[in-house]
Each structure stands twice: as structure tokens, then as C-alpha cells.
């Protein structure tokens, strides 16, 4: 015969297990997000930047990566490969109804329903085997006039960065004047200024970068 005390104890154990499971999910997600992204800014007049994004997929059965293009941005020249082998992967860009027709579920990638202007880059790869993993690199060029622009003689890059590790490389001939988020500043072998951001938080960081063109040598 089950007593009230037994039921209460059972419920407490179930709730406790659920709480621990939820906590582990939050911790595992961030701890295992060995994701990094590097933005290479083109001249600000173009409003465009090339980027590559590396990450490890270890969930058994997963066979695709989905990248929803931010509203106001356009993506071009998407490409992907497996870093472990160098194998090039199939990449396609779907928009609006084409996303639904392809059976792509964007529940975890975005809020709300798929709209006619919704655009997603789909990278397909062989399903990940249990106990295995695959290291991927996805690259593309973004054009985003609202978040990357020239104001007077000053370059402005104003974008939320959501990866644990993010880097921004300024265009050739520009020097940094302002960064709203602390960063490690270095110089690339070809003389460009690079900013590296580390984000241990579960949310994104709103990065505002300003830079000016170096004076021509006399």
C-alpha cells in the first residue's frame, strides 16, 4: 500500500531528477560548445564580411547543420567541409516555403513561424555515429548594411555575437578606435588588426567596434 509520505517522496525524487537533468543540460550545452567564429571585414563601403564558423557535432544521428540568416542580412557563397578529412559537403540555401517543403524544422534555431523572407543555409553530412563526432567548418559572405557600415570616416561594426569564442579582423589599412566589449587585440601576419572575444555567458554579447583608416605614409 502506497502512503502519502511515499507518494510525496517519489514526487520529490522525480522533481529532483528533472531539476538535475535540466541543470546538466544547461551546463553540458555551454561546456561542450567548442564553437568559434571569425569575421573578416571587407571595406566598409561594401557592408560585407567573410566569415568561417567551426564546431564539433557529436549528437548521434544528426546529419545536417542549419544556419538561419539574420533579418536584414543576405548570405552568399556558402561552403562547408569536414575538417577531419577535408571532404567538401553539400550546401543549399532555402527560403520561405522551400524550407517547409524540404521538411526542415527550425524550432530550435529561431522563434516564431517560417515567413516568406526566412532564409536558412543547410549543410548536409553523413549521420554522426554513436560515440563518434565530426568537426565542421562552414563559411560564407554576409552583406548587412544595418550592422556594418561607414559613418563619416569611421567604420562601424555593430553586431551581437553568440559563440563562446568570436574574432573580428578589421579591413586592411584600418586601426581600432573603440570596442564596447573587452577583447584581446593582435596583428595578423598580413598586418590587419584582430579582436578576440571570449564569452562565457549563455547569451550573446553586443559588440560595437569602430575603426579608422590609417594615414598614408608620407
C-alpha positions as CSV (number, residue, x, y, z in Angstrom):
1,X,0.0,0.0,0.0
2,X,1.4,3.4,-1.0
3,X,1.3,6.1,1.7
4,X,1.1,9.8,1.2
5,X,4.6,10.0,2.5
6,X,5.7,7.5,-0.1
7,X,4.0,9.4,-2.9
8,X,5.5,12.7,-1.7
9,X,8.9,11.1,-1.5
10,X,8.5,9.7,-5.0
11,X,7.4,13.0,-6.5
12,X,10.3,14.8,-4.8
13,X,12.8,12.3,-6.3
14,X,11.2,12.7,-9.7
15,X,11.3,16.5,-9.5
16,X,14.8,16.4,-8.1
17,X,16.0,14.2,-11.0
18,X,14.3,16.5,-13.5
19,X,15.9,19.5,-11.9
20,X,19.4,17.9,-12.1
21,X,18.8,16.8,-15.7
22,X,17.8,20.4,-16.6
23,X,20.9,21.8,-14.9
24,X,23.1,19.2,-16.6
25,X,21.6,20.2,-20.0
26,X,22.4,23.8,-19.4
27,X,25.9,23.1,-18.3
28,X,26.6,20.5,-21.0
29,X,25.4,22.7,-23.7
30,X,27.8,25.5,-22.8
31,X,30.7,23.3,-21.8
32,X,30.6,21.3,-25.0
33,X,30.0,24.3,-27.3
34,X,33.6,24.4,-28.6
35,X,32.3,26.7,-31.3
36,X,34.3,29.6,-32.8
37,X,33.7,32.1,-35.5
38,X,36.0,34.5,-37.3
39,X,34.7,37.6,-39.2
40,X,37.0,39.1,-41.8
41,X,35.6,42.6,-42.6
42,X,35.7,43.8,-46.2
43,X,36.0,47.5,-46.9
44,X,33.0,49.1,-45.0
45,X,31.7,50.6,-48.3
46,X,30.7,47.1,-49.3
47,X,28.8,46.4,-46.0
48,X,30.1,42.8,-46.3
49,X,32.3,40.4,-44.4
50,X,33.5,36.9,-44.9
51,X,33.2,34.5,-42.0
52,X,34.0,30.9,-41.1
53,X,32.5,29.0,-38.3
54,X,33.9,25.8,-36.8
55,X,32.1,23.5,-34.5
56,X,32.0,19.8,-33.4
57,X,28.8,17.8,-33.8
58,X,28.6,14.7,-31.5
59,X,24.9,14.0,-31.3
60,X,24.2,10.5,-32.7
61,X,22.1,10.6,-35.9
62,X,22.5,14.3,-36.6
63,X,23.0,14.8,-40.4
64,X,22.7,18.5,-41.0
65,X,23.6,21.9,-39.8
66,X,21.1,24.8,-40.1
67,X,22.1,28.5,-40.1
68,X,19.2,30.9,-40.2
69,X,20.3,34.2,-41.9
70,X,19.6,37.2,-39.7
71,X,16.9,39.5,-40.8
72,X,18.4,42.4,-42.8
73,X,21.3,40.3,-43.9
74,X,22.0,38.4,-47.1
75,X,24.3,35.4,-47.4
76,X,26.3,34.4,-50.5
77,X,28.9,31.8,-51.4
78,X,28.1,29.3,-48.6
79,X,30.5,26.4,-48.4
80,X,31.3,23.7,-45.9
81,X,33.7,20.8,-45.3
82,X,34.7,18.2,-42.7
83,X,37.9,19.4,-41.1
84,X,38.8,15.8,-40.0
85,X,39.1,14.7,-43.7
86,X,38.8,17.8,-45.8
87,X,35.7,16.4,-47.5
88,X,33.5,19.1,-49.2
89,X,29.9,19.0,-48.1
90,X,26.6,19.7,-49.9
91,X,25.3,23.2,-49.1
92,X,22.0,24.7,-50.2
93,X,20.1,27.9,-49.3
94,X,16.4,27.7,-48.8
95,X,13.9,30.5,-48.4
96,X,10.2,30.7,-47.3
97,X,8.0,27.9,-48.4
98,X,11.0,25.9,-49.7
99,X,12.1,25.4,-46.1
100,X,8.7,23.8,-45.2
101,X,8.6,21.7,-48.4
102,X,12.1,20.3,-47.5
103,X,10.8,19.3,-44.1
104,X,13.4,21.5,-42.3
105,X,12.4,22.1,-38.6
106,X,13.7,25.4,-37.4
107,X,12.1,25.2,-33.9
108,X,15.4,25.3,-32.1
109,X,17.1,27.8,-34.5
110,X,14.5,30.7,-34.4
111,X,11.4,32.0,-32.7
112,X,8.1,32.1,-34.5
113,X,6.8,30.6,-37.8
114,X,8.7,30.4,-41.0
115,X,8.0,33.6,-43.1
116,X,8.4,34.2,-46.8
117,X,11.6,36.1,-46.1
118,X,13.0,33.5,-43.8
119,X,16.3,32.2,-45.2
120,X,18.4,29.2,-44.0
121,X,21.6,27.7,-45.1
122,X,21.5,23.9,-44.9
123,X,24.7,21.9,-44.6
124,X,24.3,18.1,-45.0
125,X,26.8,15.5,-43.8
126,X,26.7,11.7,-43.1
127,X,24.8,10.9,-39.8
128,X,27.0,11.0,-36.8
129,X,27.6,7.5,-35.4
130,X,27.1,6.8,-31.7
131,X,30.3,7.6,-29.8
132,X,31.8,9.5,-32.7
133,X,32.0,13.2,-33.7
134,X,32.6,15.3,-36.8
135,X,34.4,18.7,-36.9
136,X,32.8,21.1,-39.4
137,X,33.8,24.4,-41.0
138,X,31.1,26.5,-42.6
139,X,32.0,29.6,-44.5
140,X,30.0,32.3,-46.3
141,X,29.9,36.1,-47.1
142,X,27.3,38.3,-45.4
143,X,26.1,41.7,-46.5
144,X,24.5,43.6,-43.7
145,X,24.2,47.4,-44.2
146,X,22.5,48.0,-40.9
147,X,25.2,46.3,-38.8
148,X,28.3,47.1,-40.8
149,X,28.7,50.5,-42.3
150,X,30.7,53.7,-42.8
151,X,29.8,56.7,-40.8
152,X,31.8,59.7,-42.0
153,X,35.3,58.5,-41.9
154,X,34.7,55.8,-39.3
155,X,34.0,52.1,-39.7
156,X,31.1,50.8,-37.6
157,X,30.6,47.1,-36.9
158,X,27.6,46.7,-34.5
159,X,26.6,43.0,-34.1
160,X,25.5,40.6,-31.4
161,X,28.0,37.7,-31.2
162,X,26.6,34.4,-29.7
163,X,29.5,32.0,-29.8
164,X,31.8,31.3,-26.8
165,X,34.8,32.4,-28.9
166,X,34.4,35.2,-31.5
167,X,37.0,37.1,-33.5
168,X,36.8,40.1,-35.8
169,X,39.5,41.1,-38.2
170,X,39.5,44.7,-39.4
171,X,39.9,45.5,-43.1
172,X,43.4,46.2,-44.4
173,X,44.6,49.7,-43.5
174,X,42.3,50.3,-40.5
175,X,43.2,50.8,-36.9
176,X,40.9,50.2,-33.9
177,X,39.4,53.2,-32.0
178,X,36.6,51.7,-29.9
179,X,35.3,48.3,-28.7
180,X,32.3,48.1,-26.4
181,X,33.4,44.6,-25.2
182,X,36.9,43.8,-23.8
183,X,39.0,41.9,-26.4
184,X,42.4,40.6,-26.9
185,X,44.0,42.7,-29.7
186,X,46.6,41.3,-32.0
187,X,48.0,41.9,-35.5
188,X,47.7,39.2,-38.2
189,X,50.7,38.2,-40.3
190,X,49.5,40.5,-43.1
191,X,49.2,43.5,-40.8
192,X,45.4,43.5,-40.1
193,X,44.1,44.2,-36.6
194,X,42.3,41.3,-35.0
195,X,40.0,41.3,-31.9
196,X,39.3,38.1,-30.0
197,X,36.3,38.0,-27.7
198,X,35.6,35.2,-25.1
199,X,32.0,34.9,-24.0
200,X,31.4,32.5,-21.1
201,X,27.8,33.6,-20.7
202,X,24.8,31.7,-22.0
203,X,23.6,34.7,-24.0
204,X,25.2,36.8,-26.8
205,X,27.4,39.9,-26.4
206,X,26.5,43.1,-28.2
207,X,29.8,44.1,-29.8
208,X,30.2,47.7,-31.2
209,X,33.5,48.2,-33.0
210,X,34.7,51.5,-34.5
211,X,37.9,52.0,-36.6
212,X,39.5,54.5,-38.8
213,X,41.7,54.2,-41.9
214,X,45.4,54.7,-41.2
215,X,47.0,57.8,-42.7
216,X,49.0,57.1,-45.8
217,X,52.8,57.2,-45.2
218,X,54.5,60.3,-46.3
